[in-house]
Amino acid sequence: MKFLHLGDLHIGKNVNDFNMIDDQRYILQQILDMIKTENADALLIAGDVYDKAIPSEEAVRVFDSFLAQLAAAQIPTFVISGNHDSDERLHFGSSLFEKSRIYIHAVFDGPLQPYELEDAYGTVRVYLLPFIKASQVRRYFPEETIESYEDAVRVILEHSHIDPEKRNILVAHQFVCGHHGEIQLAGSENLAVQHVGTVEQIGCDLFDAFDYAALGHIHSSQKIGREEVRYSGSPLAYSQSEIGQKKSVPMIELKEKGEIELSFLPLVPKRQMRQLRGKLKHLIDPANVTDTDDYIYVTLTDEDPIPNVINIIREYYPNLMKLEYDNSHSKEVAQVDLQNITRGKTFTELITEFYRKMYGSEISEEELEIMREVAGEAGVAYEAD
């Protein structure tokens, strides 16, 4: 039996104010083609279907179309919620979807009940564990001591009576770590993970009873502890830190108990995400300008600021996502002790000094007023000068 493993679709996501919906629609169609080409028997989607708890109408339409095509192809599809999803919204209509073999388990409701599939080797049991917090689990198991996310998952699995002699698959969306805590982080989701400490960490040993654990939450594809416990990674690059990653879809082929084959089907995005670095003259030289529709991050090394530089670059790369300088001025600013320079200074003084250090000239009153407006819109509190 062949399963494809997806996670962290984040449908409806904006990256640096660029709406990724066309790219997501494109990659989902590529996955549908893979299912047909590879004769996959089922699909696992390990959470973060949407990027927001209240997704846009457009995002809902994209996922609805994806599910409709899976249902038409009679591909059993198993979906859980992630921390970005609204449990109730994703769960809505799930009982009706089951008639089309679309199984959505987005609301935790106690011990896990398996869905069963049959092949030549017998029964495969698929368990769906949506994203949970310890507080949610305590309500169902008040007699248990649950102080961490690991405690919560352990208690759930113990009460679900998983038979390790059977062929079992788990779909889960949690922060799962290996034996020594090793994990490759990438993306905004994972920057947040770095600051939560250890309370959310779950040891991969909890999943020993499963032939395969399909994980979501981390955007970099990787195994955790053993090959059969892994994050699929996001199907698209959603941050600068993911530049250069080769995105793929894990394909799991289950045979007899204990016999499993893994392969990885490459994904080719509609637009690559790339990093360019150098002097402006070099970057916009026609001999160096390629793949102009890609998403571009630019680091300029010119010493002097260039007027209207963003518009200049966008003439060649319209999907410029971010521009920054790396020169003697920016290095000097990076080395400044921010705590010392801000003490006792007004907003105008801080912005004026920052501008002077970056560009070697004085900020105009018009530019300063723009900075005040931006600070206000961002909710930054500052004392009036």
C-alpha positions in Angstrom: 0.0 0.0 0.0 1.4 3.4 -1.1 0.9 6.5 1.0 1.9 10.1 0.1 2.8 12.4 3.1 2.1 16.1 3.0 2.2 18.7 5.7 2.3 22.5 6.3 0.4 23.5 3.2 -0.3 26.9 4.7 -2.9 27.7 2.0 -3.5 31.4 1.8 -0.1 32.4 3.1 1.5 35.7 2.2 5.3 35.9 2.1 6.6 39.5 2.3 3.3 40.7 1.1 3.2 38.4 -1.9 0.1 36.2 -2.1 1.3 32.6 -2.6 -2.1 31.3 -3.7 -1.2 30.7 -7.4 2.0 28.9 -6.4 0.0 26.8 -3.9 -2.7 25.9 -6.6 0.2 25.0 -8.9 2.0 22.7 -6.5 -1.3 21.0 -5.4 -2.0 20.1 -9.0 1.5 18.7 -9.2 0.7 16.5 -6.2 -2.5 15.3 -7.8 -0.6 14.3 -10.9 1.9 12.5 -8.7 -0.9 10.5 -7.0 -2.1 9.4 -10.4 1.4 8.7 -11.8 2.6 6.7 -8.8 -0.7 4.9 -8.3 -0.8 6.0 -4.7 -3.4 4.3 -2.5 -3.9 7.1 0.1 -2.8 10.6 1.1 -1.8 11.8 4.6 -2.0 15.6 5.4 -0.3 16.4 8.7 -1.8 19.7 9.6 -1.5 23.4 9.0 -3.8 23.1 6.0 -4.4 26.8 6.2 -2.1 29.6 7.2 -4.7 31.4 9.4 -7.4 30.2 11.7 -9.9 32.2 9.6 -8.8 31.4 6.0 -9.7 33.6 3.1 -12.5 32.5 0.8 -9.9 32.0 -1.9 -7.8 29.7 0.3 -10.9 27.6 1.2 -11.8 27.3 -2.5 -8.3 26.0 -3.3 -8.4 23.3 -0.7 -12.0 22.5 -1.5 -11.0 21.9 -5.2 -8.1 19.8 -4.1 -10.3 17.6 -1.9 -12.9 17.3 -4.6 -10.4 16.0 -7.1 -9.1 13.5 -4.5 -12.7 12.3 -3.8 -13.4 12.0 -7.6 -10.2 9.8 -7.9 -11.4 7.8 -4.9 -8.1 8.4 -3.0 -8.6 7.9 0.8 -7.3 11.1 2.3 -6.5 11.6 6.0 -6.3 15.2 7.3 -5.6 16.6 10.8 -5.5 20.2 12.1 -2.2 22.0 12.9 -1.6 24.9 15.2 -2.4 27.4 12.4 -5.8 25.9 11.7 -9.1 26.5 13.4 -10.1 23.1 14.8 -13.8 23.7 14.4 -13.6 25.3 11.0 -11.5 22.5 9.5 -13.7 19.9 11.2 -16.9 21.3 9.8 -18.6 18.8 7.5 -16.2 16.0 8.3 -18.9 13.4 8.7 -20.2 14.2 5.2 -16.7 14.0 3.8 -16.2 10.5 5.1 -18.7 9.3 2.5 -16.2 10.4 -0.1 -13.3 8.8 1.9 -12.0 12.1 3.0 -11.3 11.7 6.7 -10.8 14.9 8.7 -9.9 14.7 12.4 -9.4 18.3 13.5 -10.9 18.3 17.0 -9.3 16.1 19.7 -12.0 14.0 21.5 -10.2 11.4 23.5 -8.5 8.1 22.7 -7.7 7.7 19.0 -9.9 5.4 16.9 -8.2 3.9 13.8 -9.4 4.1 10.3 -8.7 0.8 8.5 -7.5 0.1 5.0 -7.0 -3.3 3.4 -4.4 -4.6 1.0 -2.9 -7.9 0.0 -1.0 -8.1 3.4 -4.0 -7.4 5.5 -5.2 -4.4 7.5 -3.4 -1.0 7.9 -4.6 1.1 10.8 -4.3 4.9 10.4 -4.5 7.0 13.6 -5.1 10.8 13.4 -3.8 13.0 16.2 -4.6 16.7 15.6 -2.5 19.4 17.2 -3.1 19.3 20.9 -2.1 21.2 24.0 -1.6 19.6 27.4 -4.6 21.5 28.8 -6.9 20.0 26.2 -5.9 16.4 27.1 -6.3 16.8 30.9 -10.0 17.2 30.5 -10.3 13.7 29.0 -7.9 12.0 31.4 -8.3 13.8 34.8 -6.7 10.9 36.6 -3.4 11.2 34.7 -0.5 13.6 35.5 -0.1 15.7 32.4 2.3 18.6 32.8 3.9 18.8 29.3 3.1 18.1 25.7 5.0 14.9 25.8 2.9 13.7 28.8 -0.2 14.6 26.8 0.8 12.6 23.7 2.0 9.6 25.9 -1.3 9.5 27.8 -3.3 9.6 24.6 -1.4 6.8 23.0 -1.5 4.6 26.1 -5.3 5.0 26.3 -5.6 4.3 22.5 -4.2 0.7 23.0 -2.1 0.6 19.8 -1.1 -3.0 18.9 2.6 -2.9 17.9 2.2 -6.2 16.1 -0.2 -4.6 13.6 0.7 -2.3 10.7 0.1 1.2 12.2 0.4 4.7 10.8 0.1 7.9 12.8 -0.5 11.4 11.4 0.4 14.1 14.0 1.3 17.8 14.2 3.6 18.4 17.1 7.2 19.5 17.9 8.9 16.1 17.8 12.6 15.8 18.6 15.1 13.0 18.2 17.1 11.3 21.0 19.4 14.2 21.4 17.0 17.0 20.5 18.4 17.4 17.1 16.2 19.0 14.5 16.7 21.3 11.5 14.6 24.4 11.9 13.5 26.7 9.0 10.8 29.3 8.4 8.7 31.6 10.6 7.0 28.6 12.3 10.3 27.2 13.4 11.7 30.5 14.5 8.9 30.6 17.0 9.7 27.0 18.1 13.2 28.0 19.1 11.8 30.2 21.8 9.3 27.9 23.5 12.0 26.0 25.5 11.4 22.3 26.1 7.8 22.2 27.3 6.4 21.5 23.7 9.1 18.9 22.8 8.0 15.3 22.3 10.4 12.4 22.1 10.2 10.3 19.0 10.3 7.1 21.1 6.6 7.6 21.8 6.0 6.5 18.3 7.7 3.1 18.4 4.5 1.3 17.9 4.0 2.9 14.5 5.4 1.6 11.2 5.4 5.3 10.1 4.7 8.6 11.8 3.7 11.3 9.4 4.6 14.6 11.1 3.8 18.2 10.4 4.9 21.5 12.1 8.5 21.8 10.8 9.1 23.1 7.3 12.3 21.2 6.6 11.9 17.6 5.4 13.8 15.3 7.8 13.7 12.1 9.8 13.4 12.3 13.6 15.3 9.5 15.3 14.5 6.8 12.7 13.7 7.0 9.0 10.0 6.2 9.6 9.4 9.1 11.9 9.6 12.2 9.8 8.5 15.6 8.8 7.4 15.9 5.1 8.4 19.6 5.2 6.3 22.3 3.5 5.7 21.8 -0.2 6.9 25.3 -1.0 9.6 27.6 0.4 7.9 30.1 2.7 10.9 32.0 4.1 14.3 33.2 3.3 15.8 30.5 5.5 14.3 27.8 3.1 16.2 29.1 0.1 18.1 26.2 -1.5 15.9 23.5 0.1 14.8 20.8 -2.3 11.1 20.2 -1.6 9.7 16.7 -2.0 6.8 14.4 -1.1 7.7 11.3 0.9 6.1 8.2 -0.5 5.7 5.3 1.9 5.1 1.8 0.6 4.0 -0.7 3.3 4.3 -4.4 2.6 4.4 -7.0 5.3 4.8 -6.0 8.9 8.3 -4.5 9.3 8.8 -4.1 5.6 8.6 -0.5 4.5 10.1 1.4 1.6 10.6 5.2 1.5 11.2 7.3 -1.6 11.0 11.0 -2.2 9.1 12.6 -5.1 10.6 16.0 -6.1 8.4 19.1 -6.2 9.1 21.8 -8.8 7.6 25.1 -7.8 6.1 27.6 -10.3 8.6 30.1 -9.1 11.9 29.4 -7.3 12.9 31.4 -4.2 16.5 32.8 -4.7 19.1 34.9 -2.9 21.1 37.4 -5.0 24.2 39.2 -3.6 26.5 41.8 -5.1 26.7 45.3 -6.4 23.7 46.6 -8.2 25.6 47.1 -11.5 26.5 43.4 -11.5 23.0 42.1 -10.5 21.2 44.0 -13.3 23.8 43.3 -16.0 21.7 41.6 -18.7 24.2 38.8 -18.8 23.4 38.0 -15.2 19.7 38.4 -15.2 17.9 35.0 -15.3 14.6 33.5 -14.3 13.0 36.9 -13.8 9.7 35.6 -12.4 11.4 34.0 -9.4 10.9 35.3 -5.8 14.1 37.2 -5.1 15.9 38.3 -1.9 18.7 40.8 -2.7 21.7 41.8 -0.6 23.4 44.8 -2.0 27.1 45.4 -1.3 27.3 48.9 -2.7 28.8 51.3 -0.2 26.7 54.3 -1.2 22.8 54.2 -1.0 21.2 54.1 -4.4 18.1 56.3 -4.9 14.9 54.4 -6.0 16.9 51.1 -5.9 13.9 48.9 -5.2 12.1 50.1 -8.3 15.3 49.7 -10.3 15.6 46.1 -9.2 11.9 45.4 -9.8 12.3 46.4 -13.4 14.3 43.2 -13.8 12.9 41.1 -10.9 9.2 42.1 -10.3 8.9 39.6 -7.4 11.6 41.2 -5.3 10.7 40.1 -1.7 13.3 41.8 0.3 16.3 44.2 -0.1 19.0 44.8 2.4 22.5 46.2 2.4 25.7 44.5 3.5 28.5 47.1 3.6 30.6 49.0 6.1 27.6 51.2 7.1 25.3 48.2 7.9 28.1 46.4 9.7 28.7 49.4 11.9 25.0 49.6 12.7 24.9 45.9 13.5 27.7 46.3 16.1 26.1 49.1 17.9 24.9 48.4 21.5 21.2 49.2 21.0 20.5 49.4 24.6 23.0 52.2 25.1 22.1 54.2 22.1 18.4 54.2 22.9 18.7 55.3 26.5 17.2 58.7 27.1 16.7 59.5 23.4 13.6 60.6 21.6 12.1 58.9 18.5 13.4 61.6 16.3 16.9 61.4 17.7 17.0 57.6 17.3 15.7 57.6 13.7 17.9 60.5 12.7 21.1 58.8 14.1 20.1 55.5 12.5 19.6 57.2 9.1 22.9 59.1 9.4 24.8 55.8 10.2 23.1 53.9 7.3 23.3 56.5 4.6 25.8 59.1 5.7 23.4 62.0 5.3 20.5 63.7 7.2 17.0 62.4 7.1 14.4 64.9 5.6 11.4 66.0 7.5 9.2 64.3 5.0 11.0 61.0 5.5 10.8 61.4 9.3 7.1 61.9 9.1 6.7 58.7 7.1 8.7 56.9 9.8 6.4 58.2 12.5 3.3 57.0 10.5 4.9 53.6 10.0 5.7 53.3 13.7 2.1 54.2 14.6 0.6 51.7 12.1 2.9 49.0 13.6 1.7 49.8 17.1 5.0 51.0 18.3 4.7 53.2 21.3 7.0 56.2 21.5 7.0 59.5 23.4 6.2 62.6 21.4 9.2 64.7 20.8 
